[in-house]
């Protein structure tokens, strides 16, 4: 039998704490109870609603991802500096990306 040491348990405890922090339960989350499994009449409806809710959360996460917009801005700047795109095209796309970034900020402030 191998002794794992105290560090092993401390790391495991830290990982469990991080998992607890990253999982947040929304107020409108659909719950499945014992009655749903005993009387499964509404179970398919709840299942579809649950999938729809998860898709909505994923879509919101992707649409409000600032890092992706920043990455696109850096990529655009690099392409302009390497003369792959014209100055007019650069300015047009840069304005679009900055508008997206501003929309994300406004959305985050509203929520």
Phi and psi in degrees as a GROMACS rama.xvg file:
@    title "Ramachandran Plot"
@    xaxis  label "Phi"
@    yaxis  label "Psi"
@TYPE xy
-100.665  138.039  UNK-2
-85.4982  123.656  UNK-3
-83.4724  -25.7138  UNK-4
88.3148  167.275  UNK-5
-70.4028  -33.2279  UNK-6
-58.3681  -36.4122  UNK-7
-60.5752  -45.48  UNK-8
-70.6025  -35.7242  UNK-9
-65.5956  -40.8855  UNK-10
-65.1443  -41.7207  UNK-11
-64.1986  -42.6051  UNK-12
-62.5154  -41.4187  UNK-13
-63.7975  -42.4455  UNK-14
-61.9921  -41.4621  UNK-15
-64.9982  -39.5  UNK-16
-64.362  -39.9709  UNK-17
-65.3774  -38.3243  UNK-18
-63.4142  -39.4173  UNK-19
-64.5147  -38.9319  UNK-20
-70.4163  -37.8267  UNK-21
-76.9449  -23.65  UNK-22
-89.8516  113.337  UNK-23
-117.905  137.28  UNK-24
-99.1056  124.276  UNK-25
-74.324  156.062  UNK-26
-68.1831  -29.374  UNK-27
-98.7865  21.0777  UNK-28
-65.9658  138.887  UNK-29
-81.2447  129.703  UNK-30
-107.261  142.155  UNK-31
-109.582  122.883  UNK-32
-110.89  179.812  UNK-33
-62.8992  -36.6738  UNK-34
-63.6161  -35.587  UNK-35
-61.7464  -33.5845  UNK-36
-84.7693  -26.0458  UNK-37
-79.5923  -39.6055  UNK-38
-120.126  86.0271  UNK-39
-81.698  26.4092  UNK-40
-64.0751  -44.4297  UNK-41
-93.4592  1.19725  UNK-42
-58.8544  -44.4677  UNK-43
-62.3892  -37.7163  UNK-44
-65.2353  -45.5285  UNK-45
-64.0436  -36.6117  UNK-46
-63.3968  -43.5966  UNK-47
-65.3338  -42.1928  UNK-48
-63.061  -39.1815  UNK-49
-64.3235  -44.1624  UNK-50
-62.4807  -42.5813  UNK-51
-60.6342  -40.0328  UNK-52
-65.3301  -42.5788  UNK-53
-64.4724  -38.9189  UNK-54
-65.1107  -38.3313  UNK-55
-63.647  -45.0883  UNK-56
-62.5347  -43.0109  UNK-57
-63.9984  -42.0464  UNK-58
-63.9807  -43.5625  UNK-59
-61.8573  -39.4718  UNK-60
-63.2191  -44.3056  UNK-61
-69.9837  -37.9124  UNK-62
-72.3541  -26.1508  UNK-63
-105.402  27.4295  UNK-64
-88.3351  100.963  UNK-65
-63.9008  -36.8935  UNK-66
-62.6836  -34.2683  UNK-67
-66.0149  -40.6488  UNK-68
-67.8987  -40.8242  UNK-69
-61.8628  -40.4029  UNK-70
-63.4779  -41.5545  UNK-71
-64.0613  -38.4638  UNK-72
-62.5208  -44.2622  UNK-73
-64.3701  -41.0006  UNK-74
-63.2324  -42.0234  UNK-75
-63.2352  -43.3942  UNK-76
-63.5774  -40.9623  UNK-77
-63.5361  -43.4677  UNK-78
-63.4477  -36.0104  UNK-79
-68.8432  -43.2879  UNK-80
-66.2422  -26.5796  UNK-81
-91.9672  10.4054  UNK-82
58.5003  33.7641  UNK-83
-84.6612  -25.1212  UNK-84
-130.749  157.675  UNK-85
-79.4739  167.918  UNK-86
-66.2735  -37.5527  UNK-87
-64.7972  -43.7656  UNK-88
-64.762  -39.2319  UNK-89
-61.3114  -47.8874  UNK-90
-64.7526  -37.7418  UNK-91
-64.9557  -48.9198  UNK-92
-68.7451  -35.3091  UNK-93
-63.5768  -42.32  UNK-94
-62.4313  -40.5091  UNK-95
-62.0012  -45.3482  UNK-96
-67.2167  -37.6473  UNK-97
-67.2841  -33.9229  UNK-98
-65.5292  -40.7881  UNK-99
-60.9665  -44.0218  UNK-100
-62.8897  -41.788  UNK-101
-65.2529  -39.5546  UNK-102
-63.8319  -39.2682  UNK-103
-63.8372  -43.4607  UNK-104
-61.5949  -43.6462  UNK-105
-63.6282  -40.1599  UNK-106
-63.5021  -43.0103  UNK-107
-66.4025  -36.2024  UNK-108
-69.0532  -31.7963  UNK-109
-73.7086  -23.7486  UNK-110
